[in-house]
Amino acid sequence: SEAHVAAARAAALDIGLLDVAVVSAPVAAFEGARAAASGTLSEVLSAKPALVVHMGGRRASASVVRAQSAAGAAAAVLACRSALFVGGEMHDEALVEQLASEFQREHGIDLRVDAFALSRLLDGAEKARHELSSAPATAVSLPFITADAKGPKHLHRELSRSEFEAAADGALGGFSLERLCLDALADAGVDKAQLGALLLTGGMMRTPHLRARVERAVGQCALDVGLNPEDACAVGAALPLFAPRSSQFASAAEAADAAA
């Protein structure tokens, strides 16, 4: 919001940072992709709107972004839809719930009431999620996870990608990533056929079944310009650092000098 932008600029000025550019994440991702693209791809991104879909730890969003015709102007967000509590942490918690329930049925011990065991479970679930982004199966192996009067207990579970996807989809409840994308397009008045590109950002967009769901919903494959989903926004946000100072920043600097 404008209030957040104003607060960020005020905080930066308080610590002596005069050249401050506040850019939204979808615009940063779009500008990063446009800078990394070449030839026909660059022309398409400059001429047609793009759908930027993000899913991180606890939030998902779909934004329709379009380049501005004015030279040097940043891209504009035509519409944005977002949802909270539907990210990677929810996927991890769903897997933890499944593993803990299975362990309790087998050993009669609830790992969720043991803070140390629960922490190890969360670490194991996150590691498995990362591995299943590129492998069809993995194993969650947590030796000496707990103990009882009979001795130490170990948790070892072979996990397929399809099992993880089923647990993750159950954790998202009624949330539809496809509907989020289509609603953003409808708000922007942009038809799927008018899209120039689909850009995916955030670590969860490495997950194959989430990528596939978005691609099916909008009818095109995600654009690959060589940027990691986790890095796309940071790359775009850093671009102003390598551009000439804008008149806005120069004015701020001059005003500060005059006040001094």
N, C-alpha and C positions, 0 to 999 in steps of 0.2 A: 504494500500500500504506500501511498504518498507519505504517510506518517513514518513508516519504517525507513523509507529512503531519506527523509529529512533527519531522522535520528542518527542514521549511519553517517551522513555527511557531517552533522554537528559533532559527533564523537571523533571523527577523523580530524576535523579542524582543531578540536581541543588538544590533540596530541601533536599538532604541527604538520599534519598531512594536508597539503593544499590541492594536489592533483588527485581528486577522488572521482571515480566513475562508478555509479551504482547501476548494474545491469541485471536484468532478470535471468534466471537460469535457462529458460527455453531460448531466449534471444542469444545468450552466450553460446549455447550448444549449436544454434543455427549459424552464427557467425564463425564459430570454430570449424564447422563442416564446410562452410563456403570458402574459408581460407585454405583448407586442406584439399578441397576439390580442384580439379583442373579441367580444361577443355569444355566439353558438352555439359558435364555435371555442374560446373561452375555457372554456366549460362542458365541451366534449368533452375538452380537455386536462386538466381538473381531475378528470374522472370515469373516463377510460379510459387505458390505457398507450399509450406512444408508442415507436416504433422510431427511434432516433437513429443515423444512418449517417454516418461520417466518413471522409474520405480526404484526407490532406495530402501532404506531400512524400515521406515514406518509410513511412507507416503507415496502415493502414485499420482501422476498428473498427465494430462494430454493437452497440448497447446498447439494452436494453428498460428504459424509465424510466417510473415512475408517480408521480403526485402523492400526497402523504401527506394523510390525513384531518385530522390535527391542525392547527389554525390556526397559520400562521407556520412550519410545518415544511418543510424542503427536500424536494424529490422524492427518491425512492430508486431506485437501479439494481437491477433485478431480475435481470439477467444481462448479461454482456458477452463478446463474442468479438473478438479482434484478430489482426492479421497484420502482420509487418514487411516492409519492402523491396518494397512494392507501390504506392507513391504516385507523385506527379508527377515526381520525379527519375528514376524508372525509365522513365517514358514519354519524358522528354527524352533519356535515354541510348539508348533504342531508336531514336529518330529520328536521333540523332547517328550511330549505327552504320550506319543505312541510307544517310544522306547521304554519310558518309565512304567507305563501300564503293562507292557509285556513282561518286564523284569519283576514287577510286583506279582503278576499271576504265577510266574515260575518260582520265585524265591520267597514270596510273602513279605517283601520289604519295599516300602515306598521311598524311592530315591528323592522324591520331590520335597520331602520334609527335612532333608539333610542339605544344608547350604553348600557344603563342599562338593558333595556328589552332584547336586544340581548344576553347579558351576561347570563341572567337568562335562556333564551332559550337554549343556549349552555350547561349550567349545567343540565337542564332538559333532553336534548337529550342524554347526556353522561350517566346520571343515568338510563334512559330508556334502553339504549344499554346494560349496565351491567346487568340489571334485566332480559332482554329478552334472555340473555345467558343461563339462567336456568329456566325461566318461559315462558309459551306460550303467555302470555299477561301481559300488565302493563298499567299504566295511567300516563300521563304527566299532572301534576296539578300545575299551576302557578297563584295563586290568586293575584289580584291587579297588573297585569302585566303592565297595562297602564291605562289611563283615558282620557275622553273627556268631553265636556260640559254637557253631560248627567250623568256623574259619572264614577266610577271605572269600569274597564273591567277585566275579569278573563279568563284565558285559561285553559280549561280542555279537554283532549283528550284521550279516550281509544285507546290503540295501541296494535295490535296483532303482533306476531313475523313475520308472513307472510307479513304484511304491511311494517314492518321495512326492511325485506330482499329485498322487491321489490324496496324500496327507495334507499337502499344501493347499489344494483346491478346497478341501473340507475346512481348512482354517480361514479361508477368505469368505466363507459364508455366502451371502447373496451378492457379493461384489462381482461386477462384470467389467473386466478391463476393456473388452470389446465395446460395451455400451459407453464407457467413459470416452473412448476415442470417437465414436459416432456422435455423441452429444456435443463434443467440442467442435466437430465439423459442422454440425447443424447450427450451433450458435454463431459460427463464423460465416455461415451461408456459403460454404465451400463443399462441392460434391467430391466424392472419392476420385472421380475421373479427372478432376482439376488439380489434384495434388501433384507437385513436382517431385517430392521426396518424402520418405518416412525415416525419421531419425530416432534412434533409441539411446537413452542415456540412463545412468544409474547401474549399480552392480547387478540388480535383479534382472536386468534386460539381457544378461548373459545366459539366463535360464532358457533352454531351448523351447520348452512348451509355451512359455510366456511370449517369446519372440514369435512363435508360429501363430499364436492366437491373434496377436496384433496384426501380423501380416495378412492373415485370412480376413480379418475384419475390414481392412482398408484396401485389400486387393492388390498389394504390391509388396516386394521384398524391401527390407531395410537397406538404406544406403550405407555402403561401407567405404569410408574415405581414409581408413587406416587409423582412426582414433578409438581408443578403448572407451567403452560406455561410461566408465567411472571418470575418465579424464576429459570428456568432451566439453563439459561446462567450464572447467578450469582453463582449458586451452582458449576457448572463446573469450572468457573474461580477462585473460592476460593480454589479448591483442592490443587494447588501447595503450599498454605500456610501451609498445614498439611503434606507436603512431605519433605524429606531431601533436603537440599540445593544442587542444581545441580552444576557441575563443572563450568558452565558458570557464575552462580551467585557468587561462591566462588572466581573465578578469578577477577571479578569486584570488590569484596570487598578487595581482596588482593592488587589490583592495587591502589585503593583509599587509603589504609593504607600506601602503599609505598610512594605515592605522598605527604601524610601528613608528 
